[in-house]
Amino acid sequence: RRNRNSCNMDLRSFILCYLVVLTAFRCDGSVSVGVTAVGLAGAVFYAGFDKIRCTFYECCSDRADWIKPNITALTVALDSNLYGQHLVHHVVPRALKAHLLNKQPQKALVMSFHGWTGGGKNYVSKFIAESMYKLGMKSQYVHVFVSTVHFPHERMADIYKLNLQDWIRSNVSKCERSLFIFDEIDKMPIGMINGIKPFIDYHESINGVDFRKSVFIFLSNTGGPDITRAMLKMWREGKKRSDITMMDLEHLIQLGAFNEDGGLHKSELIQHCLVDHYVPFMPLERHHIELCARDEIRRRGHTPTKELIEKVAGEMTYFPPENKLFSTTGCKRVAQKVGFILTSEEYDNIFA
């Protein structure tokens, strides 16, 4: 990708320099007419260069189809693939639509996803990328940072911060509709995330770069225990899962993110109210696991019988011990369980 962009830039630079030389060159007679004609032809060619290039290569242009937000597609993807997360269904499409359709947003959109592993945080991030870009997660305008991979050493936090600032600044200058996903932000060195504060604050531009049309997503396990305790309390009080609202959980996970150890601990982003939406991912129940198992069995080309679905769900671990209400790993290990059970059955049939 880098070589391709480099070649494109070299060609554009050559054309531009050529036009400058032609424009600067003046003489009498037919030569002047010829130079003018060639210059005009070159100008027309240069004007259409981006359009031609964007036909074959991904580019950040309103005239191309590479960046075409499709909130309907996002809603359909969530409805078809994400189970047990009605608050996510309610918040994420609306927040994204409000931001992407605003031609002059006041700031970058910042959403922070919180909850137990296996609840669907990475899944939703993938659907967001696919709804924004034709190439989805493979788009050059989608940037994913995994804290344990990209920022593993606490002592290097200041260096990471500077490198991250340079990366964001450089990429948004190329495309203002950039998407930045920070996975495992709870494992990021404390204080490092403060480095992005200028880019998500209320600034029209910083050194000529406008960051307000960008989207930032944080994925974190912080708040998971608080969400679970609150849900258990409401369950014991007889409140239905579907009746739980953002007001029940949002402030809870905001406090958890701020106070728990991790990348958002005592963060300036939270102190200055720069996170627009704290989105809770609730722990999944057994019937949600069964839905995930059904989908995975179908994906592998098998018939999802009730017996097979229940067998997969029965292989999972649940908590708390007294009622086993929630899956400890959500749907995260369902694919592995399905694969193992299907392979075991085929093996038994062959060697029975």
Buried (B, 14 or more C-beta within 10 A) or exposed (E): EEEEBEEBEEEBEEBEEBBEEBEEEEEEEEEEEEBBEBBEEBBEEBEEBBEEBBEEBBBBBEEBEBBEBBBEBBBBBBEEBBBBBBBBBEBBBEBBBEBBEEEEBEBBBBBBBBBBBBBBBBBBBBBBBBBBBBBBBEBBBBBBBBBEEBBEEEEEBEEBBEBBBEBBBEBBBEBBBBBBBBBBBBBBBBBBBBBBBBBBBEBEEEEEBBBBBBBBBBBBBBBBEBBBEBBBEBBEEEEEEEEBEBEBBBEBBBBBBBBBEBBBBEBBBBEEEBBBBBBBBBBBBBEBBBBBBBBBBEEEEBEBEEEBBEBBBEBBEBBEEEEBBBBBBBBBBBBEBBEEBBEEEEEEEEEE
